[in-house]
Amino acid sequence: MKKRDLYIIIYSLTITVSIIYAIQPIQPLLANEFKISITQASQFTGIVMLFLAISPIIYGYVLEKISVKKMLLGSLLILFVANSFLGFSSTYESFLFFRTVEALVLPAILTSLMSILANLDKKNIKLNMSIYVASTVFGGLFGRIFSGYIATSLSYHFVFYLLSFGVLLCIYFIYTLSYEEEPKIIKPKLADIVNILKDKRFFLIYFMMFTLYFVFGGVLNILPFHVVDIMPKVTEFEISLLYFGYAMGLIVALNATRTIKLFRGELNTIVVGLILFLTVTIFLVFENIIFIFFLICLFCLSMFMVHTVSTGIINTLKESQKSLTSGIYLAFYYTGGTLGSVIPAIIYEKFGWEILMYIFGGILSSVLMLVIFNRKLF
């Protein structure tokens, strides 16, 4: 594997994921700019989560015979145009339209980059997938902090202009990528999906991650609005710094084996992660910004602890159909994220942050009990 090719994939993943999450710290700004509600502003993230949720199912059918590299270049070109127009959009309707266009192509870009990365060096697929996870985590962190800094220093328009320039560089680099092999995207069969969901072990993990990402996405999506309520004069850059805890995902992703050894097994690691995640969620009712910053670090740490271990379990429970079991995992994961981008916003507007955290706490308590009572399955 050429190092240059690997760097191109890492760069492309970073820019792509940055575009997905860069919008979160500036959602209160956009809500004020377009005179819209918190729920409407949350749709800017929710629409992308929706297409990420359905992509593992639809892309196998739509993209089966399309060249991965050509699909990637075409999708990046559409992303460049749509993201550029976001900077020019002056109404909620036009902004949501171009964000929807982005949502259509973002899953295709991520799927293509994952496929290429997995096939760059077939002897080190596990290492390459670790690189993929680390790159997406870094992209989520970079996108949020970059967005907050640029929106505060210049204006929110330049967030989209500069990221669009980053996409333009992606197009050039991908065009020069020395990659010839075209991995086949396998169409999922409904009968296979049903059989996998009938296995209680798979369903438990899928449901658990659906719930966790519902809470995780809900907290991180509503957090900027909550901070503005606490500190009306807070800047977008100061809001974005609260997302620095996302870096915990890098630490967990690169130390998964050590973490499992520390807690003496995968299931124990998941239970510890769930307990920490639940505890932190309840403590988020406190309104001290410094305290919230440290809590978000632990919040992200526990989330990625469970996520990383669960991904590993999914890939070892079944010898065959690993791509399908992973695809269903992602579908449940991002469906939770989609609902977590919308429903918590409605609850927050009507009942406030404290009630929302207690509702999350109740949901997580139920999931924790469900995992503990079914631990013998594993």
C-alpha positions in Angstrom: 0.0 0.0 0.0 1.4 3.4 -1.0 1.5 5.9 1.9 0.3 8.6 -0.5 -2.9 6.7 -1.2 -3.5 6.2 2.5 -3.0 9.9 3.3 -5.4 10.8 0.5 -8.1 8.5 2.0 -7.5 9.9 5.5 -7.7 13.5 4.2 -10.9 12.8 2.2 -12.5 11.1 5.2 -11.6 14.0 7.5 -13.1 16.6 5.1 -16.2 14.5 4.4 -17.0 13.9 8.1 -16.2 17.6 8.9 -19.0 18.7 6.6 -21.4 16.4 8.4 -20.7 17.8 11.9 -19.4 21.3 11.2 -23.0 22.6 11.3 -23.6 21.6 15.0 -21.8 24.5 16.8 -23.4 27.1 14.6 -27.0 25.8 14.7 -28.1 28.4 17.2 -26.6 31.1 14.9 -28.4 29.6 11.9 -31.7 29.4 13.9 -31.3 33.1 14.7 -30.3 34.0 11.1 -33.2 32.2 9.5 -35.7 32.9 12.3 -36.5 29.3 12.8 -37.1 27.0 15.8 -34.6 24.7 17.5 -36.4 21.7 16.0 -36.1 23.1 12.5 -32.4 23.9 13.0 -31.8 20.4 14.2 -33.0 19.1 10.8 -29.8 20.2 9.3 -28.1 17.4 11.1 -31.0 15.0 11.2 -31.4 14.9 7.4 -27.8 13.6 7.0 -28.3 11.0 9.8 -31.4 9.8 7.9 -29.6 9.1 4.7 -26.7 7.5 6.6 -29.2 5.2 8.2 -30.8 4.0 5.0 -27.6 3.9 2.9 -26.5 0.4 3.9 -29.8 -0.9 2.5 -30.3 1.2 -0.6 -26.7 1.6 -1.9 -26.3 -2.1 -2.4 -29.0 -2.0 -5.0 -28.4 1.4 -6.6 -24.6 1.3 -6.8 -24.0 -2.4 -7.5 -22.6 -1.9 -11.1 -21.0 1.6 -10.7 -17.3 2.1 -10.6 -16.3 3.0 -7.0 -13.8 5.6 -8.0 -16.2 7.2 -10.6 -19.0 7.2 -8.0 -16.6 8.8 -5.5 -15.5 11.6 -7.9 -19.1 12.3 -9.0 -20.4 12.4 -5.4 -17.6 14.7 -4.4 -18.4 17.1 -7.2 -22.0 17.3 -6.1 -20.9 17.8 -2.5 -18.6 20.7 -3.6 -21.5 22.4 -5.4 -24.1 21.9 -2.7 -21.7 22.9 0.1 -20.7 26.1 -1.7 -24.4 27.0 -2.2 -25.0 26.6 1.6 -22.7 29.6 2.1 -24.9 31.6 -0.3 -28.2 30.5 1.1 -30.3 33.2 2.7 -33.5 31.3 3.5 -34.2 28.2 5.6 -35.8 26.5 2.6 -32.8 26.9 0.3 -30.4 25.9 3.1 -32.3 22.8 3.9 -32.6 21.9 0.2 -28.8 22.0 -0.4 -28.2 20.2 2.9 -30.5 17.5 1.7 -28.5 17.3 -1.6 -25.4 16.8 0.6 -27.2 14.1 2.6 -27.8 12.2 -0.6 -24.1 11.9 -1.6 -22.4 11.8 1.8 -23.1 8.1 2.4 -21.9 7.2 -1.1 -18.6 9.0 -0.4 -18.1 7.3 3.0 -19.0 3.9 1.5 -16.6 4.4 -1.4 -13.7 5.5 0.9 -14.3 2.6 3.2 -14.3 0.2 0.3 -11.1 1.6 -1.2 -9.3 1.6 2.2 -10.3 -2.0 2.9 -8.8 -3.0 -0.4 -5.7 -1.0 -0.4 -4.0 -3.6 1.8 -6.0 -6.8 2.3 -3.4 -8.2 4.7 -4.1 -5.4 7.2 -7.9 -4.9 7.0 -8.3 -4.6 10.8 -5.6 -1.9 10.9 -7.2 -0.1 8.0 -10.6 -0.2 9.7 -9.1 1.3 12.8 -7.7 4.0 10.6 -11.1 4.5 9.2 -12.7 4.9 12.6 -10.0 7.2 13.8 -10.2 9.4 10.7 -14.0 9.8 11.1 -13.7 10.6 14.8 -11.0 13.2 14.0 -13.2 14.6 11.2 -16.0 15.0 13.6 -13.8 16.9 16.1 -12.0 19.0 13.5 -15.3 20.0 11.7 -16.9 21.2 14.9 -13.9 23.2 16.2 -13.0 24.6 12.7 -16.7 25.7 12.3 -16.8 27.5 15.6 -13.5 29.3 15.1 -14.3 30.4 11.5 -17.8 31.5 12.3 -16.5 33.6 15.3 -13.5 35.0 13.4 -15.1 35.6 10.0 -18.7 34.5 9.5 -20.6 31.3 9.2 -20.6 31.7 5.4 -16.8 31.1 5.3 -17.3 27.8 7.1 -18.9 26.4 4.0 -16.6 28.2 1.5 -13.5 26.9 3.1 -14.8 23.3 3.5 -15.9 23.4 -0.2 -12.3 24.3 -1.1 -11.2 21.3 0.9 -13.6 19.1 -1.1 -12.1 20.5 -4.3 -8.7 19.3 -3.2 -10.3 15.9 -2.4 -11.5 15.7 -6.0 -8.0 16.4 -7.3 -6.3 13.9 -4.9 -8.9 11.1 -5.6 -8.4 11.6 -9.3 -4.7 11.0 -8.9 -5.3 8.0 -6.6 -3.4 4.9 -7.9 -6.3 2.5 -7.2 -7.5 0.1 -9.9 -9.4 -2.7 -8.1 -13.2 -2.2 -7.9 -14.7 -4.0 -4.9 -18.2 -5.4 -5.5 -21.0 -4.0 -3.4 -23.2 -7.0 -2.4 -27.0 -6.5 -2.5 -28.6 -7.4 0.9 -31.5 -9.9 0.8 -34.5 -9.4 3.0 -34.5 -13.0 4.2 -30.9 -12.7 5.3 -31.7 -9.5 7.2 -34.7 -11.2 9.0 -32.6 -14.2 10.0 -29.9 -12.0 11.5 -32.5 -10.0 13.5 -34.0 -13.2 14.8 -30.7 -13.9 16.6 -31.2 -12.3 20.0 -27.5 -11.4 20.3 -27.5 -9.3 17.2 -30.8 -7.7 18.0 -29.7 -6.8 21.5 -26.5 -5.0 20.2 -28.4 -3.3 17.4 -31.1 -2.0 19.8 -28.5 -0.9 22.4 -26.5 1.1 19.8 -29.7 2.6 18.4 -30.6 3.8 21.9 -27.1 5.0 22.7 -26.8 7.1 19.5 -30.3 8.5 20.0 -29.1 9.9 23.4 -25.6 10.7 22.2 -26.9 12.6 19.1 -29.6 14.3 21.1 -27.2 15.7 23.7 -24.6 16.9 21.2 -27.2 18.4 18.9 -29.0 20.3 21.7 -25.9 21.2 23.6 -25.2 24.5 21.7 -28.7 25.8 22.3 -28.4 24.8 26.0 -25.1 26.7 26.3 -26.6 29.8 24.7 -29.4 29.7 27.3 -26.8 29.5 30.1 -24.4 32.1 28.6 -26.2 34.3 26.0 -23.0 36.1 25.0 -21.1 32.9 24.3 -19.3 32.7 20.9 -19.5 29.9 18.4 -15.9 29.1 19.0 -16.4 28.7 22.7 -19.4 26.4 22.0 -17.2 24.3 19.6 -14.6 23.8 22.3 -17.1 21.8 24.3 -16.9 19.2 21.5 -13.2 18.7 22.3 -14.3 15.6 24.3 -14.9 14.0 21.0 -11.1 13.4 20.9 -11.8 10.6 23.5 -13.0 8.6 20.6 -9.5 8.6 19.1 -8.0 7.3 22.3 -10.6 4.5 22.7 -10.5 3.4 19.0 -6.7 3.0 19.2 -6.7 1.3 22.6 -9.7 -1.1 22.3 -7.7 -4.2 23.1 -6.2 -2.7 26.2 -9.6 -1.5 27.4 -11.1 -5.0 27.0 -8.2 -6.5 28.9 -8.6 -3.9 31.7 -12.3 -4.8 32.3 -11.7 -8.5 31.7 -13.9 -9.1 28.7 -16.0 -7.4 26.0 -19.3 -7.6 27.8 -17.9 -6.2 31.1 -16.4 -3.3 29.0 -19.9 -2.6 27.5 -21.6 -2.7 31.0 -19.0 -0.3 32.5 -19.3 2.0 29.4 -23.1 2.0 29.8 -23.0 2.7 33.6 -20.6 5.6 32.9 -22.7 6.9 30.0 -25.9 6.8 32.2 -24.2 8.5 35.1 -22.7 11.3 33.0 -26.0 11.9 31.3 -27.8 12.5 34.6 -25.0 14.8 35.9 -25.4 17.0 32.7 -28.4 18.7 34.5 -25.8 20.9 36.3 -25.3 24.2 34.5 -21.6 24.9 35.2 -19.8 25.2 31.8 -16.5 24.0 33.0 -18.2 21.0 34.6 -20.1 20.3 31.4 -16.9 20.4 29.4 -15.4 17.6 31.5 -18.7 15.7 31.5 -18.8 15.8 27.7 -15.3 14.3 27.7 -16.5 11.3 29.8 -19.7 11.2 27.8 -17.8 10.7 24.5 -15.3 8.3 26.2 -18.1 6.0 27.4 -20.0 6.2 24.1 -17.0 5.2 22.0 -16.0 2.5 24.5 -19.4 0.8 23.9 -19.4 1.6 20.2 -15.9 0.2 19.5 -16.4 -3.0 21.5 -19.9 -3.6 20.0 -18.5 -3.2 16.4 -15.9 -5.9 17.3 -18.5 -8.3 18.6 -20.8 -7.9 15.6 -17.8 -8.9 13.3 -17.1 -12.1 15.3 -20.6 -13.5 16.0 -21.1 -14.7 12.5 -18.4 -16.2 10.2 -20.1 -15.2 7.0 -22.1 -12.1 5.9 -19.9 -9.8 7.9 -20.7 -6.9 5.5 -24.4 -7.4 6.0 -24.2 -7.6 9.8 -22.1 -4.5 9.8 -24.5 -2.8 7.4 -27.5 -3.5 9.7 -25.5 -2.3 12.6 -24.9 1.1 10.9 -28.6 1.3 9.8 -29.7 0.9 13.5 -26.9 3.2 14.7 -27.7 6.1 12.3 -31.5 5.6 12.7 -31.0 6.3 16.4 -28.9 9.4 15.4 -31.7 10.6 13.0 -34.4 10.4 15.7 -31.9 11.8 18.2 -31.5 14.9 16.1 -35.3 15.7 16.0 -37.2 14.2 19.0 -35.0 15.6 21.8 -35.2 19.1 20.2 -39.0 18.9 20.5 -38.8 17.8 24.2 -36.2 20.5 24.9 -38.3 23.3 23.5 -41.4 22.1 25.5 -39.9 20.9 28.8 -36.2 22.1 29.0 -32.8 20.5 29.4 -33.2 19.0 32.8 -36.3 17.0 31.9 -34.7 15.9 28.7 -31.6 14.5 30.6 -33.9 12.7 33.1 -35.8 11.1 30.1 -32.5 10.0 28.6 -31.5 8.6 32.0 -34.6 6.5 32.2 -34.1 5.2 28.7 -30.5 4.3 29.4 -31.4 2.6 32.7 -33.7 0.3 30.8 -31.1 -0.6 28.2 -28.5 -1.2 31.0 -30.9 -3.7 32.7 -31.7 -5.3 29.4 -28.0 -6.0 28.7 -27.3 -7.2 32.2 -30.3 -9.6 32.2 -29.2 -11.0 28.8 -25.5 -11.3 29.3 -25.7 -15.1 29.3 -26.5 -14.9 25.5 -22.8 -14.1 25.0 
